[in-house]
């Protein structure tokens, strides 16, 4: 039996931006469905040492500076051109928990007038892809299709849908299979994809038996 890791790391930002106007980005660690966003002193291991990257519509990648802000970190960037701006975190936890090395990912997409460059998301190691425009706000009771992608493998991934009301649902999928769900309430949902990789090794001087991967993506639902 593998250890279940409850905490998630996720990005929140407005999905539409404007050229020349600063875009605020927030990064949280906690339990989304329980509306728990941990204060920074409770962030475990080396979680505060994550790096947030921005890929602009041309494919140029840069690291954004993140500063503490109470129960989250914040960053800003200013779009200079039209297109899709990809936000991405790829962070390995320093400590080994229950024999597992933990690998967190988080993604966000900001669209400025069009979605040119949205495929730059696929350049990252573990991503969640939605059918239709990536920044499209979904309507309540609208069927949503979601697919995961990794660079090296297509594992059996479990998707957890977490609503702003606290309702959650877990869906298990086969390799390369699309997930579907129908949101019942409006608001911001957190989509969390996880899979366990059978890999043994040593990390930080300690042995591990497997790697637990977790990616998050916030998706807005409207009435």
N, C-alpha and C positions, 0 to 999 in steps of 0.2 A: 504494500500500500504506500503510495507516494504522499508526501506532505502536501497539503493544500495551502496555498499562500493567498490570504484574503486581500491584502492591500493591492492597490493598483496606482500607477502613475499615469496622469492624463493631462492633455492640453485643452484649454478653453480659450476661444477667441471668436470674434464676429466672423462669419463666413464670407462677408462681402466687405471689401476695402475700397479706398479711393487713392488715386495718384496724388502724391504730395502730402498726404495726411497720415500722421503716425498711427500705427496699428498696435493695440495693446494685446499682449499674449500672457496668459496665466498658466502656471504649471502646479498641479496639485498631487498630493499623495494621500490616500485614505480609502474610505468605503463609500463609493458614490451613491449606491442605493439607500444607504442609511444617512445620507447627507452629512457624512463625517469627513472633514478636511483637516488633517492633522496639523497641529502647530509645528513649526520647524524643529523645535527641540526634540520632538518625538520621531523624527525621520530616522530610520534605522540604518546601520552600517554606513556605507559611503554614498547614500542616496543624494545627499546635497551636492555631490561632485558630478552630477549629470551634465551633459553638454546638449544644448539646443541648437539645431542647425536650420538654416533657411536656404531653400533652393529657389532662385527666382525663375521667371518664365524662360529665360535663355539657358538655364541649366547651371548657372553660376551658384556655387555653394559657399556659405559663410557661417561662422559661428556667431550666435547672438549672445550678448552679455545678459545674464540673469541676476537679479538682485532679490534679497529676501523681502517679503511684504506680509508679515503676520503669519497666516496659515498657508501661504503659497510663495512661489517665486514669480517674478514678472519680468517681461522683456518687451521691447518695442522695435518695430522696424517701419520704414516709410517706403511704400511702393513707388517706384520711379516710372514703371511702364505698365501697360495693360497685360493681363494674363493671370495665371494661377501661381500662387506662392505656396510652396510646400514647407511645412514645419515638421521636424522629425527629431526624436530622441532615441538613441540606441545606447543602453546603459547596462553594464554587468555589475551585479551586486558583489561587493568584496567578500562578504562572509558566505560560508556554505551552510545551508539550512536543511536539516533532515536528509543529508547526503546529496542534496541538489544544488547545482549552481543556478542562480536565478538571472535571467536576462529580460530586462524590461525594454519595451519600445512604446512610443506614442507618436501619433501623427495628427496633423491638422492641415486644412487647406483653406486658403483665402483667395477669393476670386476678385479681380479688378476688371470689370467690364466684359471679360471673356475668359475662357478656360484654356487658352494657349499655354502649353507647358505642363498641363496636369499629368501627363504621362511620366514626368520626372519622378513622380511618387514611386514608380516601379523600380527605380534604381536602388531603393533601399532594401535591406535584407528581409524584412517581414512586414507586409502591408495588408490592409483591408481595402478591397475595391468594391464600390457600389455600382449597380447598374444605372445608366443614365448619367446626367451631369453630376460631378462629385459634390458640388456645393448646393445642389437643389434641395430645398426644404421639402420634406415629405409631409403629406397630409395624413391626419388621423384616419385609420382604417384602410390606408393604402398599402398594398403588398410591397415589401422591400426585398430586393435580392442583393446578397452580399457574398463576396468570394475572397478567400485569402490567397496570398502568394508569398512564397519564399524563394530565395535565389538558388538554394541547393536541393531542397526536397519539397515534396507536397505531402506533408504529414496529415494524419487524422487530427483535425483541430476541433476544439470545443468552443462554441460561441456563446457568451453570456450577454443577454440584452438587459440593461438596467434602466428603468424608467425614472423620471423625476418624482413619481409618487412612491417609490420604494419597491414596486413590482419588478421581479426579475424572472427571466426564463433562460434555461440552458438548452442549447441545441448541439448535438454531436454530428459531425459530418465526416464523410469519407474523403480520401485524398482527391483534391481538385474539385470537390463538390461544392456547389453554391448553397448558401444558407438563405432561407426566406423567413420573414416574420412580418406581423401586422401590428403596428403600434395602436394602442387603444386610447392613449392620452396625448395631449399636446405638451410641448416642452422639449428640453434637451435630454437626449438619451446617450448613455455611454455604452458603446459596443466594445466588448473585450474578447479577443481571441487568444486561446492558450493551446499549447501542445507540449508534450514531453519528448525530448530527444534522448535516445539510448546512446549515451556517450560517457565514457569514463576517462578521468584524467586528474590533474592537480591544478588547483587555483588558489593563489595566495598562500602556497605552502601546505594546503590541505587537500586531501583526496575528495573527489565527488563521483557519484555513481550515474548521474543523469543531468540533463540541462532542462530546466523549465522555462519556456518562452511565453511571454505575455505582451500583447499589443492592445492599445486602446485607441478609440476614435469617437469623438463626440458628433452626434448627428441631430439636427433640429427637426422637430415635428410640429406642424401648425394645424389649426382647425380648418 
